Amino acid sequence: MKYAYLWINISLLCLILSVAKASESATSLSALDVAKNIVNRSASKARVGYMHFIMRNKSGSERKRSALLVHSQEPAKTKIGIYFTKPAGLQDTSFLSHDNSDSQDQNWLYLPATDRVRKLPASSRGDYFMGTDLSYGDIKDNFKFALEDWNFSLGEQQIQNGKRYYILQGTPQNADIKQELGYASFTSKIDADTWFPVNIRYTDIDNVPLKEVSILALDKIAGTWIATHFSVFNSQLSHQTEIVLSDMQYLANLPGNLLTADELAYGAPLMLLNEGE
Amino acid sequence: MQLTLATMLTKRTNKNLQHAILTMLSLYLSFANSVYAASNVSTIWSIDYRFSTNLRDSDVEFSRFSITSETRFNLSRNWRIQLDARAEFSDDDVGLGTINGYSPLSRPLIDNKQTRLELDRAFIQWRKRAHSVTLGKQVTPWGVLDGVQITDRFDPVRRRDFIFTDVRPERIARWGARWRNKIGNFKLDTSFAFDGTITQQAQPGALFFTTSTRFTGGVDVTNTPVNLNSQNRNNSLAQSTFGARISHPLGQGDISFLGFRGPDTDPILGLADHQPIDEAIVVQTNYQRRTLYGAAYDVTLGETVLRTELAFIPDQPINIQWETPLQSADVRRLLVGFGIDWSAPEQWFINAQLAIDHIDAQEFDILRPDTDTIITLRAQRLFINGRLLFKAELLGTINQRDGVLRPELIYEYSDKLKLRSGIDWLFGDKNTQFGQFKDNSRLWFAATYTF
């Protein structure tokens, strides 16, 4: 009996120690560790779906855009194809970007009126994308903060409804990056379960609050978390962009020639289009 | 004789009927789609009205209403059909342009002085992986520069509005076949247009009818009564255009070489064989075939794109000054163009181009400068979250000191309605490319509803 009590005490001690250790490891993550966890968040090799933009100005007037989005991730190259389906005036306009880690980035645009695929200069990451409140950098970063761009720090952790959230803050590593990104800082609340931001607040290069990105819905597609509903509010312009992704699918075998400049002139890839869109 | 006449009538009727059926089919299916919303058919309708007032006297000189439809049938993964039609109505000094340069198969279905109904595109396309075959009325847009035609001379274009079109050049589709394929990194593009349609000009007396003597064979058409006769266009091999282009990646860019033979974009003027006494002289316009060999290269370097094109025409037909008027000769012509696109700070987009057009005609006295140096400069930026686009461009000939300055605002009122306004301010000597129209400097407005 005496040994039994001793055994229980030792077991309890071990349990307390292991919980304490686990707790310590959770709280001892550095800002860089959190940023790395976000960067290393799993990403599908190729996915396709519809992207719907709703842009609202301060008077409440709305403009809407819909596009087929094809995204492909290769070891040294990220390819994004955007094929507009609505409104009618933009239909068949297509945009393709190849972000290369070891060579020049390449962009192409197909305008049906010109009948020609045209090379575009790479936009600055701080330039706004197609009249939305998202910058090209925001689109390419996919809710990640590039380790080579930012210096990170951590704010106080938050526990809400039993879930742990990190508050990650960042400032650009130098003045050039600041100018290029168009941001002087960000503060983001990170869900420790998914390593996905819940929201991101950016300040402009003069450190004045600029915009807030709010993730409104996440869906797990083929083991990868994807933000399927989010909004961006530019407080300086009182302008909001709401983005909804629908019919997102993981593509196991994306045809190799699909995301190429030559294909752009043929319009949205028919094989990926769903009826009714 | 009766049989021949009957055959001719049948042929003509068949051609008209064929054209009518295709146009009506396009319009009907466009309408049917909007009613039944068939999922594999998409149609875009566009209603456009535009007018302009002369900057000097505020007269309304241009007023055009147009309706266009673009219908696409996605038959399967590999097959699609496209049918585009346009109806235009105008009651102004600009007009709808000449149609005597159209081949019978391409002629408008309806053609009145103020109303015209045309089939813009009508083709069926098969494609699989990097291979495609397109049969029907289509365009072949080659070249990499922006609106400056160095190697981009395969298609005829519309010149009724001079160069004041939303898209430059405004191509005219022709009946033919195009085959594109890829072998390794080589891309081969071959095109054959059996349709003899040539560039559309402004009607004589219209606002943008060319009067500069470089285009009129040296004849002063403003002071000399002239009747213009056009060579009949048909669908024969003799008036066809055939060409091929091969492309390959080079460094960070793409290089292409091309060659084609077909009717020239500009006419040669000659005296008609029959001249009536005591009436205006009859001048015949001919579009002789010539061969163009060319090369193009474009490359992205960060926030800039560099483009260059080179074209050589060994048999360029031109009018020359000789003992008798309206004589012509074949000479060598060399065209070179350079362009740069720059994604500038503060979200400005800058495009600058330089083109040199040289005629090697030492043995002849020609009616244009040996060398024209043309520049185009464009700056544009979006404002109000992309609702407002400001665009300004300068086009001009440096050696002749003529040109046009074109500031323009485009406001996206809603997803469907765009409002546009701008100024075309022309300057230069009255006998130059741009200067000949300097009295037509204008303020213009346009509203386009697309659904």
Interface residues (C-beta under 8 A of the other chain):
Chain A: M55 N57 R63 K64 K86 P87 A88 G89 Q91 S103 Q104 D105 Q106 N107 P112 A113 T114 D115 R116 R118 K119 L120 P121 A122 S123 S124 D127 Y128 M130 G131 T132 D133 L237 H239 P255 N257 D262 Y266 G267 L270 M271 L273 E275 G276
Chain B: S39 N40 S42 I44 W45 S46 E70 R72 N74 S76 R77 R80 R127 R129 A130 S132 V139 P141 V144 D146 D166 V167 R171 R180 K182 K187 Q252 D298 V299 T300 L301 G302 E303 T304 V305 R307 D341 W342 S343 P345 Q347 L382 I384 N385 G386 R387 E412 S414 D415 K416 K418 T448 T450 F451
